[in-house]
Amino acid sequence: MIITGITQKCNFNCLFCLDRQHKHKKDLSFGEIRQLFQKVKSYKEDTVMLMTGESFIRPDFLKILEEAKKCNLKLKVTTNGSMLSYYDFLVKVIKGGVVQINFSFHSHIPKVANAISRNKFCHSLQEKALLNIESFNKDNKKIRERLAINFNTVINSLNYKELEGMATHLKKILRHTPFRVKFKFMDLGGNDSTFYKKILPPLNKIQPYLLKALKALGGDNPTDKISACGFPLCILSSYEWSSVELKENLYHNNLYLDSRGINNLRTQNDIAKEDFYKYRECRGCSLCEICPGVRRDYLKVYPNFNLTLSDKNPKEILHTLERISIFDSEIKNKHKHKCNY
């Protein structure tokens, strides 16, 4: 899968936005997007994930979707969900061929959702989008089976104590909609470290609330319905198998393509090496060899070790991953890396 973007513009202004410094950049023209899709085909990839900005606010998005179909590309889109509050647009997007919607959903509480997005309409738009998704899926079983609905929740000081309630809220609304939830560590992005510390609690404070939310969504059994991105394995106690970095580094090495520098590709492994770090104390952890560590951003505000070392057997975690049907056997055989365990 190629991960890229078609715009930097967005109708929200989230506290932790990674694209804040790029919002002034001019959008790719439709012709440039056509070239981008042709370049993707040359890499012999058949799937494109649009991540930067809010892709759905482009007036020509449906035309872009049609171009992707002409190139035999599957399109996945990360969105704040605001445009999906319009039912007709939602139907056109899904029937037009979008195979996966990654919905950035950070809180079910009105004041919190609006404060995080810095948009007073965020909560009302997102709730309407949830109801629209559920309504569509309830009446379209065949399409529902091929459409993936994923929720991305960035954990911060405003929402971390309410993660379990958010999980329950989604389950209550989306009764006919299969969905996955990914809890994400907050990157520094365009913020300075002082601001960052205000809105990111230390990992040991986040841990109990994160574990309750994971349990609310997936119970005690390993499942591909939940994942956690950017966290060291010790924080995911009993849910180590939910680590995105562990799964992707073992099985699926995504490619990240800069939409302006079309020849600039970065792999998931490249990003892991650049963005993660391990404390000296981590050497005493039984999971050190398979753990990604902590994000370097975290060290800027929490330089002192504040984690609890694990004594889990890494073999058991890797065997658990093998049992979860996250990727099919063909992908596993293509991307699996050698491991000492």
C-alpha positions, 0 to 999 in steps of 0.5 A: 500500500502507498500512503500519500495525500492530495491536499493539506487543507482541512476544515478542522484545526486539531490541537495536535495536527501534524500538517499545521505547518503545511496547510499553506501549500498549494493542492495538487492539481487534478493532472498531478494527481493523475500522474501520482496514480500512474506512479503508484501503478509503476510500484506495482501497488494496487492500494492508495491511502490518502492521509494528509489534510481533509481529502473529502473537502476537495470539490473534485474528490469524486472525480479523483475517485473515478480516476483511481478506478480507471487506474485499477487502484483501491482508495482508502481515505483518512477523514475527520468525518465532517463531510460524511454528515451529508448522507448523499455524499457518503453514498457517492463515496462508498458506491464510488469505490472507497474501500476503507474510511479511517475516521479520526474520532477523538471523543464522544463528549461534545465539549471535548471533541470541539476543544480538540478539533477547535471547531464548534461543530465537530461533535454534531457533524461527527455524530451525524456521520456516525448515524449516516454510516450506521444507516447505510450499512444497515440497509446495504449488507453486501457493500458493508461486507467489503467496506472497512470502517476504522476509527483513529483516536489520538490520546491526549490530556483531554480525552484519555480518562474517557476512552472506555466511554468512547468505546461503549458509545461507538458500539452503541451507535454502530450496531450493524457496522463492523468497525476497528479502533486504533488508539494512537500516541500523540506526535509532537507535530508543529507544536513546541515541547511546552505545549506538548507536555500540557496535552500529553500525560506520561505513558504510565498515567495513560496506561490504565485507561487505555487498557480498559478501552482495549478490553471494552472493545476486544475483551481478553481475546486477541482480535484484529478489531483493535490496535495501538499505535506508537506505544512501547509494548510494556504499556500494552500489558496483555495487549502487546499483540495490538501494537501496530509497529510490531504487526507492520514490522513483522508482516506488512511494510507500508510505503510512504510517498511524498505527493510533491516529491514523487520519487521519495519513498519511505518504508515502515521500517525506515520510520520506525528507526527514525521516530522511535528510541529506547531508554537505557533501562529498556535493555532489562525488558524481556520484550526489548528486541521486539519492542519499537520503544518510545517515540523520540517526541516523548523524550523531549518532555519526559526524558526520565524513564517512567515505564515498568519493564515487562517479563513477558515471553516474546515467543508467546506474543509472536505466536499470538500474532500468528493466530490473529487473521490480520493479514492473509497468508499471501501477504504474510509470506511476502512481507514476513521478516526474520525473527530470532524467536 
